[in-house]
Amino acid sequence: MEIRLATLDDIPALHALEARYFVENLSASERTEGYISVQHSQQWFTSAIATDGIHVATTDTGSLAGFIAITAPPSDPNATPSPILQAMVDLAQTLDYNGTPIAAQRYAFRGPVLIDEGARGHGLYSRFNAITRQAYADIFDTGVLFVSTENPRSVHTTTTKLKAESLTIFEVDGKKYHFMAFSF
């Protein structure tokens, strides 16, 4: 598989892959393999691609096998972030990581990270981690992300392979999420 920066032409495939693994589109048994808690808009994908914030993995036939996003915290005071993102921005003001308030660090949002079922088990998650650490280590010190407390596979993968730490659990619309951080 090839990993490269996403282009605007990738947006339909990104949307389709994200929709396929969105929590509300999966059965309870399918959710045990991990899922995405939020579906992103075309505007979000366009913005993330414009800032070189999405890497995609493609197969030999050119189909999308997965993607990872690394984006800066929202800076537009007129934008209304999703409730989960707003909760994370607020928590970044109060939580410390490595002895320093997250908001005082150069931090980025990590995610979503999605690997199609057929591409799992081939080291793609570790490759995504290595490529994004290399690409963003000079820009960001800390990465933050959220994972549903009801998504144990993703919690396990994030804590064991990425070495992210759960700093707190927060609630949005009756659902609980881990607020996690890691060092680039």
N, C-alpha and C positions, 0 to 999 in steps of 0.2 A: 504494500500500500504506500501511496505517496501522501505526504502531509505538506500542505501549502496554505498560504493565506487565502481566505475566501474572497470571491469577487461578487459583484451584484448579480451576475448570472447564476450564482449558487442559491440565491434566496428561495426560489420555489422548492428546491430539494431540502433546504434547511427547514423550511416550514413543514414540509411533508414528514420529514423524519421526526421533528419535534412533536407534531400532532400524533404520530403513530405511538409515541411513548408517553403522551400526556396522561396523567393519573386518571382523569375522568374517562379516558378512552380505553382503559384496560380493565380486565376482570381482576378479581381479588387474587387469583393464582398467578396471573401475569405480573401483578405488582410486586410479587416477591423477588423478581429479577431486577428490580429498580425501576424508577420512573422519573419523569419530569413533573414538577409541581406547578409550573407557570408556562403558559404559551406566550411567546413574544410576538409583537407586531412587526409588520414589514418595516415600519419606521425605525424600530429598535435595531433590527438586523442591518438596515441601511446605514445607520449611524455607527454601529459596531464595526462594520466592514470598512467604512470610511476612515476609521482610526486604526486600521490594521489590528482589530481586536478579536477576529475569529480565524482560527485555523481549522481546516477541514482535512479529513482523510478520504482519499478516493481509491477505489479498486482499480485493477488493471483495465476494466471496461469503462472506467470513468464515473461509475455510480458513487454516490456519497455513502461512506461507511461510518462516519461519525464527525463530530465537531467539538471544539472547545472554545469558549469565549472568555476573554480577559478585558474588562472595561473599567475605565476610571469612574469614580463616584460622580453622580450627576452634578453638573455645575450651573445649569440653567435655572435661575430662581423662579422662572415662570412655568417651568415644567412640573407636572404632577406625576411623581413616580408611583409605581404600583404600591399597594399597602405593605407588601413584604419588603420591597426595596426601601421604602420610607422608614420602616421599623429598623432596618439594618443601618441606615444612615444615622438614625437617632442613637442606636446602640453604640456605633463607632465613636460617638461623642463621650460615652461613659465607660467603655470597656478598655482595659489595658491589654497589650500583647507584648511580650518581651520587655516588660517593665515600663512601657510608654503608652499613653493613650493612642488608640488606633487612629483617631482623627488627626493626631499630631504627626503621624507617619505618612510616607508616600504609600498609600494603599489602593488596591484595586479590587473590584468584584470579579470573582472567578465563577463562571458558569453562565449558562448551562454547559455541562459536559455530557455528551450523549454518544454512545457507541451502539450501532445496530447489532442486533442479536447474532447475525451471521459473522460479524467481525470480532466478536468477543473471544477472549482466551488466546489472543495472538500478540499480547504486549502493547496494544494500541494505547491503553490508558497510561502506561508508563512512558511511552513515546510522547504523548501529549504533554505530560508533566515535564519531561526533559526539554522539549522544544519551547514550551511557554516560559519555563524558568530562564532559559538562555535568552529568549527574545525580550523578556521584560525585566530582568534583574537589574538593569541599569536605570529603569524608570520607576519601579515599585519595590518597596521593602517587604510589604506584607500583603497577602491576599486574604480576602474574606469571602465567605460563601454561606449558603443556608442549605440544610437538608432536613426534610420532614422526619420527625421522630418516628413516624410509621414506615420509614423506608430503611430498614436495617441493613440491607445489602449496600446501599450507597453510603450510609454512615460508616460501615466497616471498611469499604474500599477507600473512602476519603481519609479515614484515620490511619489505616495501615500502609497504604501505598503513597499517599500525598503527605502523610504525617501531619495532617491538620488536627488542631485541638478544638474541642467544643468548649466555648467560653461561657455560654449560657443557653437557656432554652427560652424562646419567646413565642408569643401567640398572636396570630392574625386570623380574624374571622373564624374563631373556634378551632383552628388547627395549630399544632405546635411544631416548631422548627428549631434545630440546633443552629446557633450562630457560631461558625467555625473560622479559625484563622490559621495561616501557615506562613512561613518565610519563603520569599523568593530566593 
